[in-house]
Amino acid sequence: MRNIVIFGGSSHPNLAEQIASRLGIQLGKVKLSKFSNQETNVEIHESVREKDVYIIQSGCGHVNDNFMELLIMVSACKIASAKKVTAVIPCFPYARQPDVPYKKNGAPLSRFPRNAFMGYVHNAPSGDSTPPTPASDIKDPFIVTEQNSGSFDGSSPRSPASPTLGRGTGYRHWIARSGTLIANLLTCAGADHIITMDLHDPQFQGFFDIPVDNLHGQPLVVKYIKQNFPNWEQAVIVSPDAGGAKRATAVADKLRMDFALIHKERRSQIPPHKSDTMLVGEVKDKVCILIDDIADTSFTITKAAKVLRENGANKIYAIITHGIMSGDAIQRIQESVIDQVIVSDSVPQEEHLEKCSKIKVFHIAPMFAEAIRRMHNGESVSALFGIMEML
């Protein structure tokens, strides 16, 4: 391949080496280091003038440092007169946009705690003689009480009711949405194209005004199931939550396998509102394969596996695209009823493999190498998914 340079960031050098090897070229020469105050330093030791540059940097490890390193590398190549700069980000950072806060153990909160909005006390200046408000007198500004629930025309409320959240929906914590900011940073740095895989939120592509190719891990998952699961036709594909149902059904439809869904339903109408986890589908005496895009704390897949085992599942496997495994995720998997967790190497897995015997890895370098080759030669990328089983 001519007029192409591939650089690897410090987040996942092994993946960059594998992709370059598949393409039959050497990685570009670049020096990545940090000053004594931990500022990132990038030195490009190879000419990129009028060449297509691909920078491979996954959003893992020290996410903020690695992302800043990527921005500096993109900017350096652009300033050095590169014809086109493509950021290859297998695991895209900041792609998750949580709607609810999380507990310390990684479990999502089913509802806001009663005192979620209390305690926002005005800090008066030191010279202010106004006495502080006692904690017992702090009012929740989002509670509609008998005194403030009247209509705007001054009429009295219809009936005195217990305090309820305004408008019946409740106030949500303000959650900073970083999607547009991340997209703008990459664009302003000089990126002309983005290649990633299995974005947690597909709408993230809309934050960019440059082309974004979101490669799907589905062909790799299908290939792995066919090659590594005996009698896979009799197994059941399971989505660990309702949000991943579309992803799991795509695999089930491709392989013509049975499908099951684990669904959380709030049945109790009386506080405390307890959520019941329900299984939709038949898994008794069957091999179950959980499909998900990200395993960070591993809370979702381990809880789903417990439900499957309680419903008579024989063997339980989980196939995850991005195995981040932060915190005590490895310990949680090791102690769970899951028999095996298969993850891609979009994130370095060497340390995880040493700590947990249940983890296996499938490789994404062939997919990204072929995608880069096709983009460089101006060929169709969508046709890539039809030939993945041959790579």
Disulfide bonds with the S-S distance in Angstrom:
none
